[in-house]
Amino acid sequence: MVTQAPERPVAAAAPPPPRRRRGLPALWPYLLVIPTVAGAAYLLFYPLIRSVIISFQHFRTGELIRGGAAFVGLENYHEALGSAEFWAVVRRTLVWTGVNVVLIMVISTLVALMVARLGKRLRLAVLAGLVLTWATPVLAATTIFQWLFQSKLGVVNWLLTSVGFTQFDGYTWFANGTATFAIMVLLVVWQSVPFAALTLYAGLTTIPQELFEAARIDGATGWQVFRDVTFPMLRPLFGLITSLEIIWVFKCFAQIWAISQGGPDGATTTLPVYAYQVAQSLHKYDLGSAISTLTVLILLVVLVPHLRRMYKHEGADK
Amino acid sequence: MTIRRLPITLAALSVLVVSVFPVYWMVVTAFKPTRDIQADTPQFLPLHPTLDHFATAIGSDGFALFWRNSLLVSLGAVVFSLIVALLAAFAVARMRWRGRKAFILMVFIAQMAPWEALLIPMFIIARDTGMLDKLSMLTLIYFMSTLPFTIVTLRGFLAAIPEELEEAAQMDGASRSAAFRKVVLPLLAPGLMSTSLFGFITAWNEFAFANALIIKNQDDRTLPVWLSSFSNVFGTDWGATMAAATLFMLPVLLIFLILQRRVTSGIIAGAVKG
């Protein structure tokens, strides 16, 4: 999926009743799903398979124009895995994902807990603010952040300068790798917290109040209540949101490409950006496809222990 | 308000400021005259509101064209995916057939498809089939990226409509398709509405494929790609850039306002399930 909005968990439907209608031709259901199957075959599975095939071929500009790409076995994978640059990008992608997901989860948990304790009017205001942030299109947000951090007229530099950090007077954030990386993190966290916080808050409201009261009567501190009541109750929800955020942050492309195209000096080049650069700028479609395949595999490797822990806990609860 | 409530109130206010300020600053900048934008001390209120920047943005080269393109691509994808999803959702929610479980599983897997990894093969397939630089290729991609979600949601809405209603209509002599049109479709309308609006937002905001597949024919660009190249269009005219961003965000914001109640109830339903 392309944005976050439609990916919220959707209530699963009940299975259909076992009855069969009289006189209904058995062919009908198959006819009804043909368009879906055909669309998925041509627009999803074919490109996926094509990408894997290209990753085993020699596919550069010549092959793109003339066709007739030759198979070269694992050569592209050897080239990718053998380059120091690839491993630097992998490390950067893992740092990128770790930093973002930890910040997103900590901040949204705090925001959700806070919202639950607010009075009605302030709570509605904060929820509306979060929805506004959530509704902001990615490309509008990238443009806004470039304006906020603009060197001469940007409001961030003005604020930092006026509270005493005069070194930020006219500071060009996007010329420095670490600074650009930091802005990207801010942007992605800003965009991702609303979904996580709203979902966690919705989950919080489903916990019976009696549990909190009982804990408080037993003299539990705020932290103990969270650790022993709130967190265990919401563990499946935490697990779900964390995995969704890992996926979104890991494969995040539009924000980075629109602001820095992976620069300056590759400081914001994560795996999806790297694969695209290699394919589109260097015309190494073969190597780019190999990196794309490796990206999906690495994401799976990152997710699997997390998913296993999630299922183990759910299994243990039952 | 007691002193004890002060820390949490302050925390709430800072969350509010951090979430709202960037969008507020975009809108305020768009309405400020250039003189105020370039003032040494930022002005946090638009003291001399002007529509000049909106005029610049709307009058800029191709603006109407890119709006039309974005609208065409998004609407096309949504209508297409709604029709296809409705057929599939009906088969899944109302019929029993061999392969139904496998089909549902396929839809769930398709929902998690690694779209970012498909940029390169899509580019090559589009090039091979003469679909590069074509809005129809984008429409197809957006159709497919919204389809799984649309099927899953519509199936949920359909399953919530009692089958007895259709059966009653059929007993009264209506054909199966007439029963569907006259009984189920009206009840399904709110579901169709919110599902298609979410799909519309997805397509409207998409950047990566629009950026990768529309290369030579600049007239076929969509709004997000155009906005990403604002420095080529407006240079350092931040007022016009922010006006353009505001105009781009406007439809999405309107949709969120329409859907507001559904968004929140959807989250709660999802959270309870999750």
Chai-1 contact restraints between the chains, C-beta under 6 A:
chainA,res_idxA,chainB,res_idxB,connection_type,confidence,min_distance_angstrom,max_distance_angstrom,comment,restraint_id
A,M1,B,S145,contact,1.0,0.0,6.0,A-B,restraint_1
A,V2,B,S145,contact,1.0,0.0,6.0,A-B,restraint_2
A,V2,B,T202,contact,1.0,0.0,6.0,A-B,restraint_3
A,V2,B,E206,contact,1.0,0.0,6.0,A-B,restraint_4
A,T3,B,T202,contact,1.0,0.0,6.0,A-B,restraint_5
A,T3,B,N205,contact,1.0,0.0,6.0,A-B,restraint_6
A,A5,B,F198,contact,1.0,0.0,6.0,A-B,restraint_7
A,A5,B,I201,contact,1.0,0.0,6.0,A-B,restraint_8
A,P6,B,F149,contact,1.0,0.0,6.0,A-B,restraint_9
A,P6,B,F198,contact,1.0,0.0,6.0,A-B,restraint_10
A,P6,B,T202,contact,1.0,0.0,6.0,A-B,restraint_11
A,R8,B,G270,contact,1.0,0.0,6.0,A-B,restraint_12
A,P9,B,G270,contact,1.0,0.0,6.0,A-B,restraint_13
A,P9,B,G274,contact,1.0,0.0,6.0,A-B,restraint_14
A,V10,B,V152,contact,1.0,0.0,6.0,A-B,restraint_15
A,V10,B,T153,contact,1.0,0.0,6.0,A-B,restraint_16
A,A11,B,G156,contact,1.0,0.0,6.0,A-B,restraint_17
A,A11,B,A269,contact,1.0,0.0,6.0,A-B,restraint_18
A,A11,B,K273,contact,1.0,0.0,6.0,A-B,restraint_19
A,A13,B,R155,contact,1.0,0.0,6.0,A-B,restraint_20
A,A13,B,G156,contact,1.0,0.0,6.0,A-B,restraint_21
A,A13,B,A159,contact,1.0,0.0,6.0,A-B,restraint_22
A,A14,B,A159,contact,1.0,0.0,6.0,A-B,restraint_23
A,P16,B,A93,contact,1.0,0.0,6.0,A-B,restraint_24
A,P29,B,A91,contact,1.0,0.0,6.0,A-B,restraint_25
A,P29,B,M95,contact,1.0,0.0,6.0,A-B,restraint_26
A,P29,B,W97,contact,1.0,0.0,6.0,A-B,restraint_27
A,L32,B,L87,contact,1.0,0.0,6.0,A-B,restraint_28
A,L32,B,A91,contact,1.0,0.0,6.0,A-B,restraint_29
A,V33,B,A88,contact,1.0,0.0,6.0,A-B,restraint_30
A,V33,B,A91,contact,1.0,0.0,6.0,A-B,restraint_31
A,V33,B,F103,contact,1.0,0.0,6.0,A-B,restraint_32
A,P35,B,V84,contact,1.0,0.0,6.0,A-B,restraint_33
A,T36,B,V84,contact,1.0,0.0,6.0,A-B,restraint_34
A,T36,B,A88,contact,1.0,0.0,6.0,A-B,restraint_35
A,G39,B,M144,contact,1.0,0.0,6.0,A-B,restraint_36
A,A40,B,A110,contact,1.0,0.0,6.0,A-B,restraint_37
A,L43,B,L140,contact,1.0,0.0,6.0,A-B,restraint_38
A,L43,B,M144,contact,1.0,0.0,6.0,A-B,restraint_39
A,L44,B,A110,contact,1.0,0.0,6.0,A-B,restraint_40
A,L44,B,A113,contact,1.0,0.0,6.0,A-B,restraint_41
A,L44,B,M144,contact,1.0,0.0,6.0,A-B,restraint_42
A,P47,B,L118,contact,1.0,0.0,6.0,A-B,restraint_43
A,P47,B,P121,contact,1.0,0.0,6.0,A-B,restraint_44
A,P47,B,M122,contact,1.0,0.0,6.0,A-B,restraint_45
A,R50,B,P121,contact,1.0,0.0,6.0,A-B,restraint_46
A,S51,B,P121,contact,1.0,0.0,6.0,A-B,restraint_47
A,V111,B,V15,contact,1.0,0.0,6.0,A-B,restraint_48
A,M114,B,A11,contact,1.0,0.0,6.0,A-B,restraint_49
A,R117,B,I8,contact,1.0,0.0,6.0,A-B,restraint_50
A,L118,B,A12,contact,1.0,0.0,6.0,A-B,restraint_51
A,L122,B,A12,contact,1.0,0.0,6.0,A-B,restraint_52
A,A125,B,L16,contact,1.0,0.0,6.0,A-B,restraint_53
A,V126,B,A12,contact,1.0,0.0,6.0,A-B,restraint_54
A,V126,B,V15,contact,1.0,0.0,6.0,A-B,restraint_55
A,V126,B,L16,contact,1.0,0.0,6.0,A-B,restraint_56
A,G129,B,L16,contact,1.0,0.0,6.0,A-B,restraint_57
A,G129,B,S19,contact,1.0,0.0,6.0,A-B,restraint_58
A,G129,B,V20,contact,1.0,0.0,6.0,A-B,restraint_59
A,L130,B,S19,contact,1.0,0.0,6.0,A-B,restraint_60
A,L132,B,V23,contact,1.0,0.0,6.0,A-B,restraint_61
A,T133,B,S19,contact,1.0,0.0,6.0,A-B,restraint_62
A,A135,B,V252,contact,1.0,0.0,6.0,A-B,restraint_63
A,A135,B,L253,contact,1.0,0.0,6.0,A-B,restraint_64
A,A135,B,F256,contact,1.0,0.0,6.0,A-B,restraint_65
A,T136,B,V23,contact,1.0,0.0,6.0,A-B,restraint_66
A,P137,B,N205,contact,1.0,0.0,6.0,A-B,restraint_67
A,P137,B,M249,contact,1.0,0.0,6.0,A-B,restraint_68
A,P137,B,V252,contact,1.0,0.0,6.0,A-B,restraint_69
A,V138,B,N205,contact,1.0,0.0,6.0,A-B,restraint_70
A,L139,B,F207,contact,1.0,0.0,6.0,A-B,restraint_71
A,L139,B,P224,contact,1.0,0.0,6.0,A-B,restraint_72
A,L139,B,L227,contact,1.0,0.0,6.0,A-B,restraint_73
A,L139,B,S228,contact,1.0,0.0,6.0,A-B,restraint_74
A,A140,B,A245,contact,1.0,0.0,6.0,A-B,restraint_75
A,A140,B,F248,contact,1.0,0.0,6.0,A-B,restraint_76
A,A140,B,M249,contact,1.0,0.0,6.0,A-B,restraint_77
A,T143,B,L227,contact,1.0,0.0,6.0,A-B,restraint_78
A,T143,B,A245,contact,1.0,0.0,6.0,A-B,restraint_79
A,I144,B,P22,contact,1.0,0.0,6.0,A-B,restraint_80
A,I144,B,M26,contact,1.0,0.0,6.0,A-B,restraint_81
A,W147,B,W238,contact,1.0,0.0,6.0,A-B,restraint_82
A,V155,B,P42,contact,1.0,0.0,6.0,A-B,restraint_83
A,W158,B,P42,contact,1.0,0.0,6.0,A-B,restraint_84
A,L198,B,I267,contact,1.0,0.0,6.0,A-B,restraint_85
A,T199,B,I267,contact,1.0,0.0,6.0,A-B,restraint_86
A,T199,B,A271,contact,1.0,0.0,6.0,A-B,restraint_87
A,A202,B,I267,contact,1.0,0.0,6.0,A-B,restraint_88
A,A202,B,I268,contact,1.0,0.0,6.0,A-B,restraint_89
A,A202,B,A271,contact,1.0,0.0,6.0,A-B,restraint_90
A,G203,B,A271,contact,1.0,0.0,6.0,A-B,restraint_91
A,T206,B,V272,contact,1.0,0.0,6.0,A-B,restraint_92
A,L237,B,G274,contact,1.0,0.0,6.0,A-B,restraint_93
A,L240,B,G274,contact,1.0,0.0,6.0,A-B,restraint_94
A,K251,B,E116,contact,1.0,0.0,6.0,A-B,restraint_95
A,F253,B,E116,contact,1.0,0.0,6.0,A-B,restraint_96
A,F253,B,A208,contact,1.0,0.0,6.0,A-B,restraint_97
A,A254,B,F207,contact,1.0,0.0,6.0,A-B,restraint_98
A,A254,B,A208,contact,1.0,0.0,6.0,A-B,restraint_99
A,A258,B,S228,contact,1.0,0.0,6.0,A-B,restraint_100
A,P272,B,E116,contact,1.0,0.0,6.0,A-B,restraint_101
A,Y276,B,L119,contact,1.0,0.0,6.0,A-B,restraint_102
A,A279,B,I120,contact,1.0,0.0,6.0,A-B,restraint_103
A,Y285,B,I120,contact,1.0,0.0,6.0,A-B,restraint_104
A,G288,B,I120,contact,1.0,0.0,6.0,A-B,restraint_105
A,S289,B,I120,contact,1.0,0.0,6.0,A-B,restraint_106
A,S292,B,A117,contact,1.0,0.0,6.0,A-B,restraint_107
A,V296,B,P114,contact,1.0,0.0,6.0,A-B,restraint_108
A,V296,B,A117,contact,1.0,0.0,6.0,A-B,restraint_109
